[in-house]
Amino acid sequence: MSSVAKVIKRDWLDWPFFEQRHHTIGERLDRFVQSGVLDTIDHSDVDAACRKLVRAMGEAGVLDCAVAAPDGDATTIDSRSICLSRESLAYADGLADFAFAMQGLGSGAIALGGSAELRKAVLPKVRSGEWLAAFALSEKEAGSDVAAMSCTARADGGDYVIDGEKTWISNGGIADVYTLFARTGEAPGARGISAFVVFPDDPGFGIADRIDVIAPHPLATLRFANCRIPASRRLGAPGGGFKLAMQTLDIFRASVAAAALGFARRALDEALSHARSRRMFGATLGDLQLTQAALGDMATDTDAAALLTYRAAWRRDVQKLPTTREAAMAKLTATETAQRVIDRAVQMFGGRGVRKGEVVESLYREIRALRIYEGATEVQKLIVARDLLKSR
């Protein structure tokens, strides 16, 4: 058991990016973490763990800032609140962060483009934690290049018929509602993609494969074979799916950086605790200048990444400005920084650092995926460069 508490210390809430309501959200998150529910989670059964976590977060009101109300507007979701939540949850438990994020990401397009009937049917159940949500965008040959997707949805009378596969879908196989993006052909590339709501009991929908990764999370490949759904489950206009996907991702993109910050801060605190207590050469590990230099780098890099992260969220929330470049900078910097910080923490722990069950060992596995999903580091660099070239 780690000597470090699971409740994050938020000195950075005094930064000018935040308001009093963010302190209130932080207090709610602390109560949730201190409730003990995270200690009852069986991480060896990720399906059951995610269901239990989502239900508990719904009951505690933690999901309220990520999932729009049926009569609300998803564009008013506060990115700083989502970032604050993800940083705090990631600090405490990586699976809790994952479960929280997917409820917002999986329901965002429904809140943005769904009919009043769909919003009323889906959003309260996702917000309360009764239903798990999923965001089905990626394909085997269409990850970062969304416009290359091949999954199709053809209009047939008052229905759409869906054929194809989606892969790397978080909550795949356990979700109660899926936001699906498929090619409807109104125009070439991204302009010919539409969004739909699919339920797991729709005829022709199935799970082709469950995917195991180094940090266990529920992931799957979805298969659609002549899957027929009513046209009323289309979100937004025909061909408007790519825009809905990007609008949803814009709300949540900076929060990936925030999750990385939570991992980095937990690794730094674990390293500090270990450096103070580990006796060696007649002193402590923390008395060695090499250790002090490493800790200085870890703390400085983490705060630098945090400033980029909350600048991006603040720019979206307060200035109401595009954050394409800022969110990309935050995502690539925070995830790469967290990888370095966690690696140094593992090194300080020595042999203990690679022992299964240690906090830093778990963090080492958790952080690796963040450098890839929702746009790999290399893609974020291209986004920044292209935005610079366009604006200059």
ABEGO torsion letter per residue (X at the ends): XBABBABBBBAAAABAABBAAAAAAAAAAAAAAAAGAAAABBAABAAAAAAAAAAAAAAAGAAAAABBBAABBAAABBAAAAAAAAAAAAAABAAAAAAAAAAAAAAAAAAAABBAAAAAAAAAAAAAGABBBBBBABBAABBABAAABABBBBBBEABBBBBEBBBGBBGBGABABBBBBBBAGABBEAAABBBBBBBAABBGBBBABBBBBABBBBBBBBBBBGBBBBAAABBEBBGAAAAAAAAAAAAAAAAAAAAAAAAAAAAAAAAAAAAAABBBGGBBAAABAAAAAAAAAAAAAAAAAAAAAAAAAAAAAAAGBBAAAAAAAAAAAAAAAAAAAAAAAAAAAEAAAABBGBAAAAAAAAAAAAAABGEBAAAAAAAAAAAAAAAX
